[in-house]
């Protein structure tokens, strides 16, 4: 299954937007479901703040787009993660943990 998804991703990359298209990134509820089936909601604010809600418990962290690396640095209060761009459009963001092939997939709650 992973092979199939990676193969599919290679074909659709040409349709990907750049993460610097902030109008498709900020003030949108992006959802990540972790391995414990917890729903994590990420709302990237224009001022660099990040609202992170895990099952309704919210914290305020920070985020930054690093253009030269095509990466997002996300400070989730308890840790910081660096994620590299793989695919991005108005509905889905597929990112890789820096230095890893593990993905971090976010979906736009308003669309999906």
C-alpha angles and dihedrals in degrees: 000000000000090000090052093050093047090050091049092048091056090056097049098042090096088068094053122117122219118257088237088075089098095177087071094044111041129075091012124117105242114190129208123183110208129209090270090056090249114150111233116191119200121194112184111206123206092241092061096262119133123207108206119187122183111190089334097312105119133204132175117233135154138256136192134188112224104203098190091057096033086231142131120225107205122191105199093181092244093053144351125238132191113212126189124215118254103152134351135176136142092284108035141027119198113191134168126221105249111266093012139086090222111115132222108205122193126185128200105246091205093058106030 
